[in-house]
Amino acid sequence: MSSTFNIVADIVARISHVPRETVVPESNLLKDLGVDSLDLLDIGFAIDEAFGVRMPIEQWLHAVHMKAAAAADHFVLREICARVDELIVAAAA
């Protein structure tokens, strides 16, 4: 996950204008880094482009808004990176 994390963390820092060193695997994009929904979509699109995958950010936002999922289920960097890795493996299969 380290190379995935480094790329995703760089994207998050660049788009959300937070210092790169504050972006750690345990960071919750919404609660810890203050990422708003528009920046979250931009982050998702940048991840899609960087890895050639399609992140389900809109579905995650909807699930959290409808209280069908907790923000920690989707918007913690560790979980995002794990999902990216899963999508890469699935695309290669």
Residue pairs with C-beta under 8 A, 6 or more apart in sequence:
1 25
1 78
1 81
1 82
1 85
4 51
4 81
4 84
4 85
5 25
5 77
5 78
5 81
7 50
7 51
8 47
8 50
8 77
8 80
8 81
8 84
9 20
9 23
9 24
9 77
10 20
11 43
11 46
11 47
11 50
12 18
12 23
12 27
12 29
12 33
12 35
12 43
12 77
13 19
13 20
13 22
13 23
14 46
15 35
15 39
15 42
15 43
15 46
16 29
16 33
16 34
16 35
16 39
16 43
18 33
18 34
22 33
23 33
23 77
24 77
25 76
25 77
25 78
25 81
26 32
26 76
26 77
26 78
27 33
27 76
27 77
28 71
28 72
28 75
28 76
29 35
29 40
29 43
29 75
29 76
29 77
29 80
30 40
30 71
30 75
31 71
35 43
35 75
37 61
40 57
40 61
40 75
41 57
41 58
43 57
44 55
44 57
44 58
47 53
47 55
47 80
47 84
48 54
48 55
51 84
51 87
51 88
52 88
52 91
53 84
53 87
53 88
53 91
54 87
55 80
55 83
55 84
55 87
60 69
60 73
60 74
60 75
63 69
63 73
63 74
64 70
64 71
64 73
64 74
64 75
72 79
73 79
74 80
74 83
